[in-house]
Amino acid sequence: MLKSTLIVIAVSFAAGATIRAWAFAFFAFLLVAALSVVILLKGSSLTEAIASGLQVLVLMEICYLAGLFAFSLGGHIQKRRKKTSIADRSHATGKRPHGW
């Protein structure tokens, strides 16, 4: 169970950076449904399968949002770095950059 949880976390975090929310919701629903069926086939009760599926779904959503936030933050940091490059600073100070 620990290995599958780590895989779910990694996939959800990566999905936050790459796919849209509706696509992830569809993917998460299918994955949780399949996981619940597997838990049922192993002999657990229906309530245990539903509870476990909901736990995994909540974990997936949290990791997706964390990946989305991290990807957005990285994009904003890159944008700020491009704005404050050496060539742009020369316009603010009136001095030419080296090599001109």
Secondary structure by P-SEA (a helix, b strand, c coil): caaaaaaaaaaaaaaaacccaaaaaaaaaaaaaaaaaaaaaacccaaaaaaaaaaaaaaaaaaaaaaaaaaaaaaaaaaaaaaacaaaaaaaaccccccc
